[in-house]
Amino acid sequence: MVGGIGFVNDPTGRSMHIPLVWLNQSPFNDYLIPGLILLVILGVFPTIVFVGLLRLKSWAWWASLLVAMALIIWIVVEIMIIGYHSQPPLQLVYGLVGIVMLVSVLSPSVKMKYQSIG
């Protein structure tokens, strides 16, 4: 959410020390649209899903699967557009978080738990 808010507040990326030149090979002129996607799809939506998981809502398993896939897709597309940046290693960290989330969501025990709720 912090990154999304940062890009929405300053679409140039300057305040977050992210150069605008990284978007040269992308369909975006600034970070406003990526910031909105980051804020809503990878910020607000996962927060709602987290609350659903805590409350054992039947939709939370599917939503968790979507969050994990969205994070992995985001990182893959980001690397395709701006390249891999190892300093700071945020792409690596968030890519691994997405993979761990996906493996966790697809584990038989988690899947069974949320299928038994519905």
GIKAZI-V370571 format. One record per residue. N is the residue number from 1. RES is the residue in three letters. SS is DSSP state (alpha for helix, beta for strand, coil for the rest). PSI is psi in whole degrees, -180 to 180 (NA if undefined). Layout:
n->{N/N}
res->{RES/RES}
ss->{SS/SS}
psi->{PSI/PSI}
//
This chain:
n->{1/2/3/4/5/6/7/8/9/10/11/12/13/14/15/16/17/18/19/20/21/22/23/24/25/26/27/28/29/30/31/32/33/34/35/36/37/38/39/40/41/42/43/44/45/46/47/48/49/50/51/52/53/54/55/56/57/58/59/60/61/62/63/64/65/66/67/68/69/70/71/72/73/74/75/76/77/78/79/80/81/82/83/84/85/86/87/88/89/90/91/92/93/94/95/96/97/98/99/100/101/102/103/104/105/106/107/108/109/110/111/112/113/114/115/116/117/118}
res->{MET/VAL/GLY/GLY/ILE/GLY/PHE/VAL/ASN/ASP/PRO/THR/GLY/ARG/SER/MET/HIS/ILE/PRO/LEU/VAL/TRP/LEU/ASN/GLN/SER/PRO/PHE/ASN/ASP/TYR/LEU/ILE/PRO/GLY/LEU/ILE/LEU/LEU/VAL/ILE/LEU/GLY/VAL/PHE/PRO/THR/ILE/VAL/PHE/VAL/GLY/LEU/LEU/ARG/LEU/LYS/SER/TRP/ALA/TRP/TRP/ALA/SER/LEU/LEU/VAL/ALA/MET/ALA/LEU/ILE/ILE/TRP/ILE/VAL/VAL/GLU/ILE/MET/ILE/ILE/GLY/TYR/HIS/SER/GLN/PRO/PRO/LEU/GLN/LEU/VAL/TYR/GLY/LEU/VAL/GLY/ILE/VAL/MET/LEU/VAL/SER/VAL/LEU/SER/PRO/SER/VAL/LYS/MET/LYS/TYR/GLN/SER/ILE/GLY}
ss->{coil/alpha/alpha/alpha/alpha/alpha/alpha/alpha/alpha/coil/coil/coil/coil/alpha/alpha/alpha/coil/coil/coil/alpha/alpha/alpha/alpha/coil/coil/coil/coil/coil/coil/coil/coil/alpha/alpha/alpha/alpha/alpha/alpha/alpha/alpha/alpha/alpha/alpha/alpha/alpha/alpha/alpha/alpha/alpha/alpha/alpha/alpha/alpha/alpha/alpha/coil/coil/coil/coil/coil/alpha/alpha/alpha/alpha/alpha/alpha/alpha/alpha/alpha/alpha/alpha/alpha/alpha/alpha/alpha/alpha/alpha/alpha/alpha/alpha/alpha/alpha/alpha/coil/coil/coil/coil/coil/coil/coil/alpha/alpha/alpha/alpha/alpha/alpha/alpha/alpha/alpha/alpha/alpha/alpha/alpha/alpha/alpha/alpha/alpha/coil/alpha/alpha/alpha/alpha/alpha/alpha/alpha/alpha/alpha/alpha/coil}
psi->{-37/-46/-42/-46/-41/-44/-35/-42/-34/85/-11/-20/-6/-44/-21/6/38/117/139/-25/-23/-22/4/-36/18/169/5/141/-24/-173/11/-54/-48/-36/-42/-42/-47/-45/-50/-54/-36/11/-69/-50/-49/-31/-43/-43/-42/-44/-41/-39/-43/-35/7/46/143/-29/-13/-32/-50/-42/-37/-40/-43/-41/-46/-46/-40/-41/-44/-45/-43/-49/-43/-47/-41/-46/-37/-37/-50/-6/172/132/116/-12/111/159/42/-38/-43/-48/-51/-32/-44/-38/-44/-42/-44/-42/-46/-46/-42/-47/-38/-3/142/-38/-41/-45/-45/-41/-48/-23/-30/-19/-44/NA}
//
